[in-house]
Amino acid sequence: MLAEPIHVKMSNHQIAMARIHVTYIEPLKKKSAWMILGVFMILSVVANLTGGGRFESIAEMLIGLVAIAGSWFLFTYTRERGNKEAARMYDEGFTLTLREEGLLYQVGEAFEILPWSKFGKSLRTSQWFYLYFTTHWALIIPRSSFPTDEGFHAWMKVAEEKIQLS
C-alpha cells in the first residue's frame, strides 16, 4: 500500500460539472482550441462570401457558432447520459487504494485491482483528477475525497508516476 485509501462519492451534479470541465473548459485552455475555432470562423466567412452571399453581420457567424457548439454539446450529453452505471457507481461510493501493482477499486466486500497499464494518461485540474482508460472514459477523483490538499497532491503524484512507468 502506497497511501491511505480514499473514499470517492459524488452527486450527479458533481459528476456533470467534472465532465463539463474536462470536455469544454480544459480544451479551451489550450491555444490550439482557439486557433481551430478561429480557422473555422474564417472558413465560415469565406464560404459565405464566395457562395454568393453577403456578410451582413457578425450575428450570422454567431448563429453558426451556436449551432456547432450546440451540436457538440448535444452529442457529448447524449453519449454521457447513456453511462448510468458510472453515475450509480459514484452515487453509492467506492474506495481506491494505491498499490504497487495497480489501483485497488473496492465496493463493499467486492474488489478489483486495476493494473497501472490499463490507464493511458492522467489529467490534473484544481478540483479533479482524471485517470483515463480510453480517450473518452476516465475515472474521476474529486479533490473533496481527500482530507488535505497535501494528500490530494501526493496521491496524484504517485498515480502519475505509476502510469508513466507502466
Number of C-alpha atoms within 10 A of each C-alpha: 12 11 13 12 18 18 17 20 20 21 14 13 9 13 19 15 12 21 19 15 16 16 14 12 12 13 13 14 10 10 9 11 13 13 11 11 13 12 12 13 16 13 12 15 18 13 12 15 12 9 9 8 11 10 13 8 8 9 10 14 17 12 11 13 16 12 12 12 12 12 12 12 15 12 12 14 14 10 10 16 13 10 10 9 10 13 18 14 14 19 15 13 16 16 17 20 19 22 19 14 14 21 21 18 16 17 14 9 5 7 13 12 15 15 16 24 15 15 22 15 18 19 15 15 13 7 12 20 22 20 23 18 16 11 8 8 11 18 14 19 25 21 18 15 17 18 10 11 11 10 16 20 15 13 20 20 12 15 24 18 12 20 19 13 9 13
